[in-house]
Amino acid sequence: MEDDTKKIISISVDSKEKPRTKQLCEMLLNAEIENLDTGDIKLWDSENPSDCALFERKTWADAYGSWQSRRMQEQVSRLVTSAPRTYLIIEGTSKDIFTANSSQVRSLQQFLNRMSSEVLPVVYTDSLDETIRFIRSHALRMSEGEVHQLIRPVTVVTSTSNKHHALLEQIPRVGKNLAKKIYGEYGCVADFMVNFPTTSESVGVKPNSVTYKKICLFLEEVWNTKVDREIIWQAKSTPSGLDTLPVQGLEDIISEQQTKLF
């Protein structure tokens, strides 16, 4: 992502929710408790309240009761007309429905599948705790402007004409578009490294933004050459078949590197 600053996402929980739900949301989501006309949880951009998302929570038993009485159709209709992004969350498992037979449960599942394919996303979670984790993750993606963006592995272009683009895209917070801007603004990699900290706005990166700080940290980070030399020295100086002598402080370093790999 290339936005210079993250959005501040506010979270509200309906005051009609159960006390435990409100308590957990206040503690884990830093949510505010207020009376929501529609939905159970609301996320919105503090600087642009129209950019919001509404979530309706139901257990399987609640969903079955609402579906049987046709209240769910009305709730979903009000929900999708109240916000640009809406979601129906179903918590638990269908085994929580004690008053329905297998045929009725299948009919409910078919209805939920139809809602998901034609009206709004239906999200299934195991518990309230997992719902809270999902809400927190969604809020983070909203703050970074990544909602509705597909996550894909970075593709490195190795052709001669794009090798510098590929190099730049390996820098933290530098994506394809920003790499093109940097390539067009600076004369070479050395020019970029030397002048970027004072001319970053020429490529749309504001000073002191998250992107600016990450890039500068990458460019200025000191390489730990001492550790590399110790490893090379040990490898070259130890005859085959003999026990190696421990290098003071090296054991912890290797342990940390192994931890990062797994």
Buried (B, 14 or more C-beta within 10 A) or exposed (E): BBBBEBBEBBBBBBEEBEEEBBEBBBEEBEBEBEEBEBBBBBBBBEEEEEBBBBBBBBBBBBBBBBBBEEEBBEBBEBBBEBBEBBBBBBBBEBEEBEEBEEEBBEBBBEBBEEBBEEBBEBBBBEEBEBBBBBBBEBBEBBBBBEBEEEEEEEEEBEEEEBEBBBBBBEBEBBBBEBBBBBBEBBEEEEEBBEBBEEBBEBBBBEEEBBBBBBBBEBEEEEEEEEBEEBBEEBEEEEEEEEEEEEBEEEEEBEEEEEEEEE
